[in-house]
């Protein structure tokens, strides 16, 4: 059986990594995969061994001709969208109708990261800006939901099937972990926080970028102020280019590593004592959860446009610190977000409701200075609190491990479509 993956993520790697995780797990059941990706994903694909082609938005409609050629050469039995959201946005980025692929007469199956069936197909981005996604999703014959992030159970109609996207990183021995930390200049008594950031969070050419710019630039200095209050033994790790937004981190306590292959990233993740993120859906967060590294995610529930909004939010929050009350004036307009700086606050509510993943990760409001500082301090230095959080994460991970093998899930879905795997 042959599967063609369309993984056209414009800047981030998460959707492509999820597609690759699925393709890797299908190899043992006889599925050969081919990817079509954008240039930003070339290095990741080169690491994994699957054949791939590259297209770019500047190609416009020529990109469709390249897809035509791949389909003719590869002759796939199924087309997998990795994922649905990034694929349908090619209508804007490539100025083509995304559904030209239906003329091939090949079943199209999306990876459904955000559980679109429970939404109104409206994505809240940077406050007043919204993206209205195609509802063609409802007409597709089946979808695959990656876990972690999606609910553990299939939907009642049997249309959506959850699959295990991760089983944790390759284990790092205590000796190897100690050597890696030492190479970073981190001592045995130090506590290392991996700050999970991505280039797309602070640089974007999208239409919403101007609306989100104050949030993109204003939130990191607030978080930096919180991190500076952690005990002196706390150290901070950034992987990749340090953007201007995070340049305020204390240099004597901050360690930067160049972008690296995914296997090396997994080792660095396990060398950390905690992960801090402003993106609840980030791949680094669920990789931490599945690898036994405690994770904390910061979000924002408040919409702040003026002084009256600040007063209302402060009343709801039970009070802001003096620092926060002054700092938010530099961030406004501030929109609610679970994925900084975009938003997705309302859009992801159905996904997170009743989802044990939301409980597995420690969460705090980014405007709650004490909750952030105390929570991180507990994760790093309080053995009891750390053990409690890890037990919650491990309980969730055990449920993920209990899911049927991904090859079995995929074969059942393919059978539903009249396709034989193998």
N, C-alpha and C positions, 0 to 999 in steps of 0.2 A: 504494500500500500504506500502511496505517496501523498504527502501533505505539503501544501504551499503556504508558508506563513507570510502575511503582509504586516510587517512590524515597522510602521512609519512614524515613530516617535520623533518629534522635531528637535528636542533638546535633551530630555531626560533619558535614562537608560532603563527605568523600572519596567515599562511595558515590554521592552525587548527581552529583558532578563526573564520575565515570566514566560514569554513565548519560548525562549531557549530551555527553560526548566521543563516545560511540557515536552518539547522535542527530544530532549535528552532521555526522558523517561519512556518515550515511545520507541526508542531504538531496540530494546530487548524484545518487543512484541512485533518487530518486523516492519516498522514504519520508517520510511526514508523522508527526511524533511529538507526543504529548500526555502531560503529566506529571501525576501526583498526588503531592504532596509535603506535608511538614509546614511549619509557619509559619517555622521557622528557615531554610528554603531559599528562601523567597519572593524575597529580594533577588537571589540567584544566578539564579533562573529568569527574573526580570524583565530581567536583562542579556542573555539569550541568544536571545530571540525565539520560543521554543516556547510554545504554549498550555499552561496548567496550571490545576489546581484544588488547593485546600488543605484538608487534614483535620487533626484534632488528637486525641490520645488521649482527652481529656475527652469527646469525642463518643460514645465507646463504639460500640455497634452501629449508631448513626446513620451512622458513617463508611462502613459497608458499603452503606447506601442511597445515599450520595453516589457511591460507586464504581459502583453499579448505574446511576445516572443518567448518569455519564460514558460508560459502556460503551454505553448506549442512544443517546446523542447522537453520540458519536465513531465508533462501530462499528469497533473495531480488528480487524485481521487477526491480531495477535499481542499477547500481554501479556508485557512484559519486567520481571523483578524486579531492581531496582537497589539493593541486591543481595539474594541469597538470605537471608543471615543477618539483615539488618535487617528484611527482610519477615516472616520466620517469627516474629520476636519480637513481632509485633502480637498474638499469642495472649495475651501477658502485658500488653502496654501498652494494648491496646484491648479485651481480654476477648472476642475473636471468634476463630472458627476461620479461620486464614489461607486455608484451601483452599475458602472459599466462592466463589472466583473460578472454580473448575472447572465450576460450573453454567452458565457462559456458553458452554461448548463451544468455547472459543478456545484455541489452543495457548499454553502458558505456558513461557517460556524464561528461566531465571535467568542473571544475570551472576554468574559463579562466581569471585569474587576469591580465595577461600581454598582452592580445589581440594578441595571437600567429598568427592568420590569416593574420595580417598585417606585419609580420616580415619575415625574411629569415631563421628563426630557428637557428640563430647563436647569442650566448650571449657573449658580450665582458666582460671579467673578468680580472682585474688586468693588463690592457695594452695588452700585446701580447698574453695572454692566452685566448682562446675562448672555449666555450662549444657548441657543435653542437647537438641540441636536435632532438629527433625523430619527423619526419613529419607525423606520424600516426594520429596526430591531425586532419589533413585535411579530413580523412576518417570517423571520428566519426560523428554520426548523428545530434548532437546538442551540444551546450555549454552554460554555464551560466556565465555572467560577473558581478562581484560584483561592486556595486556603493555605496560609493565612491571608486574610483580610475578609473574604466573603463568609457568609454563614456556613456552618458545617453541614447543614441538611439540604437535600435537593428540594426544589419547589414542588408543590402539590401536583402540578400537571406533568412532571417528569421532563419539562423543557430545559431546566437548568440543572446541571450536574456539577457538584463541587469536586475538585481534584486537589491533591496535596502538591503544592508548588515547591515546597522546601522541606528538607529533612535535617536542617542544621548544617553548619560548616564541618569540613574535615577536622576531626579533633586535633587540638594543639596540646602537646605534652607540657607538663609543668616546666620542664627544663627548656623547651623551645620557647615557651611563653616568657620565661625569665630572661632568656637571651635577647628576644625581640624587644622587650621593654627596656633592657639595658642599652640596646643599640639606639633607642630613642632618647636616652638620658633620663629614663624613669626608674627610680629606685624601688626596692621591695616594699617600703613603707608608704610610697606615694600612691595616690589613687588617680587613675587616668580616665577622663571623660572624653569619649569620641563624640565630637559635635558633628552631627550628620547634616551636611549642607550639599546643595547641588548648584551648578552654574545657572540653571534656568531660574532659580529663585531670585537672583539678583540681576540677571541680564535677560531681556526679552524684547523681541521685535513685534510682539502681538499687540492687537488693538487695545487691550486692557492695560498695557504696561505703564502708561502715564497715570492712569487712575490708581495703580497699585504702587507707584514709585515711592510715595511717602512711607507706606507700610514696609516696603522692601528695604528701604534705607534706615527707617526709624526704629524698627524692632530690634535688630542686632545690638545697637548700643545699650538698650534697656537690658537685654539678656546678659551682655558683657558686664554691666554693673552688678547684676546678681551673682555672676560667676566669680567676680573679684571678692565677694564676701565669703566664699567657701574657705575652709581651713587651708593653711599654707601648703599642706601636702597635696592638695588637689592640682592636677595637671590637665591640660587640654590638648586634644589631638584633632587636627584638621587634615583631611586627605584631599589633595588637589590644590589648585590655585587659591590663595587667600584673597578674597575679594575685599574691596574697600569697606564693605559693610561690616566685616569681622576684623578689621585691622586694629580695633581698639583693645583686643584681648591682650593681657599682660605678656610681653615678649618673653620674660624670664620663666613663665609657666606654660608657654604654648609651644607645641611641637607640630611641625608641618611636614607632611610626606607628599611626594609627587604622586600623581595618578598612577595606579598600578593595576595589574591583572586581577581578575576577580578572586583567584585563589589566594593571592597575597593580601587582598582586601579582607578576606575571611579570617586570615591569621591576625591581622591588625585589629579586627573586631573583637576577637577572643582575647587579645592582649589588653583590651580596655576593661575597666571596672564598671562602666556604665555608658549608655548611649543617651545623648540628648538630641531631640529633634523638634522641629516645628511643623512636621508633616506626619499626621497620623497614618497616612497611607504609604509612607516611604518604605522602600524595599529594605533599607538598612535597619529599620525598626523591626520588621517581622523576621529578618535574619537574626537579629539579636535575641528576639523572643525564642526562636527555635534553637538557638545555640547556648542558652543559659546565661546570657548577659543582660542584666536588668536595664530596662529602657524607660525613659520619661519623655513625654510629648507635651509641648506647650501649645495651647490654642487660645482663641479669643471669642467670647460670646457676646461682646458689646459692640454696638454701632455708635461711634462718637463723631459728631460733626461740629459741635459747638459746646460752650460751657454748660448749657442746660443738660446736654447728653452726658457730660462728665459727672454732673451732680447726680443724675438718675443712676448711672452705672455704679458710682461710689456707694450710693444707698443700697443698691442690690448686692454689692460685693461685701458690704459690711465695713467699708472704709478702704481708702487707698493710702499707701505711705506718701510722705511728702515728695519723695523722689518720683513716684509714679504719677502723682497728680501734676507735677511740673513737666515730666517727660512726655505725657500723652499729648500735650499741646504741640509738640514737634512732630507727632506722628499723624495727627488728624489731616484728612478724614480717615478714621480707622474703621474698617469693616470686620464683621465676624469672620473667623477662618478656622478650619481644621487642617488646611493645607496652605501654609504661609508661602508667599503673600497673596495667593490667588483668592482664597475664600472657600468655596465648596461646602459652606456651613449648612445651608438648607438642603442642598443637593444630596449630601451624604447621610442625612438623618435617617432615612429608611435602612441604609446599609448598616449603620451602627446600632440601631434599635434592636435590643434582644440579642446582640452579637457578643459572645464571650471574649472576642478579641479586644473589644473596647475596654473590658475590665482587666485583661491580662497586662495591659500597659499602664504604668503610672501616668496620670494626667494632671495638669495644673493650668490655671488661667495665667496667661502671660502678664496680666496686670496685677496679679497677686504676688507681690514681691516675697512675702514671707513664705507662702506655700512653695514657691520655686526654690528658694534658698534652703528651707528646712527639708523639703523633699529630696533634693539632690544630696544634701549633707547626710541624710539618713541612708540613702542608697549607697553612699560611698563609705561612711564611717560607723554606722550603727548596725552591728551584726544582726540584731533581732529584726529590725525593720527590713534590712536587706534580705534576710532569709524568708520573711513573710512575702515580700514581692516576688522573689524567685519561685516560691512555692506556687503562687498564683500563675506565674508564667509557665512553670513546668506542668501544672495541671492542664492548662490550655494546650500546650504542646503535645501532651499525651493523647488528647482527643484528636489532634491533627494526625498524629502517627497512626491512630486507629482507623482512619479512613481507608477504603479499599485501595489496592495498588492503582496507580494512575493509568497504567496500561489497560487494566480491567475496566476502569471507568470509561476510557476512550473507546474501547472495543464495544461496550454496551451502547454508547452514543452512536458509533458508526453503524452498528446493527440496526438501530432505529432509523438510520438514513438509507439502509439497504446496502451498506458497504461492508465488505469482509476485511478484517485486519489480518495482516500477515503476508 
